[in-house]
Structure formats: structure tokens, C-alpha cells
Amino acid sequence: MKAIRLPGDALTVVADFLEELLADSADVRLSLPSEWQPGDRPAVVLADDSGPQQWPVSTISQIRVSGWASGRDDAREVTGRCLGHLLGVRVPGLSSVRAGANLIDGFDKHNGGFFATATVLAKVRTKSL
């Protein structure tokens, strides 16, 4: 019988990696707390926007990295730092990380803060069931 494989979870690998690196400067989460507002500690929110498969060997997830802060420059800086870390060093648990979409920023009318978003392509090996 053929071995059953499961997709790896690139999102949790990226979250753990960034959480350790940004512990002193930003909160890393999978969703923005509803009570977040300008003046709070910057928040980095991660999401997996899916991607292609190289089944049964690996999957590639487009990881969306979004930083919220009190000002536009601060939001771009925290998101840019994430990109620098992800693209500049080997991320344990990932086969590779490549550049995706570059920074785009805007104003969040729901909480009055600024955000900046970019993506990376994170390749992770599948795992045995």
C-alpha cells in the first residue's frame, strides 16, 4: 500500500520563527485582536493564502505578512523586518522561502491604524500520516 502523506503547515513554522525574532518589538498572531488600536504594540498578522503542490514531496504556501502600527512608516517597517528575516536567513522547518508580492500599505478605517502587507512563498515538505 502506498504511504499516505499530509501537507506540511508552513504558517505555524513562519509564526514560530517570527514570534521569537520579534518578541521585543511586535506581537505575532494569526488574527488581529478586535481591541487593537493605534498606540498599542505593533501587531504582525500571518495568513496562509494557499499555493501550488509538488505532491507528494512538498507544498508551497503563499504566506501573507501584515503589520499594523500607529503610523504608515511604522507599519511598513515592521512588515519589512519580517520580510528581511524570512528572505535573508534559512527558516528552520522550511525547505525554502522566496519573495512574493512586495509591500502595499493602507489605512484601516475599522481601528484607525495603518497596515502594510506583503507575501512570501514558503516551501515545506509533506509529512507521513
Disulfide bonds with the S-S distance in Angstrom:
none
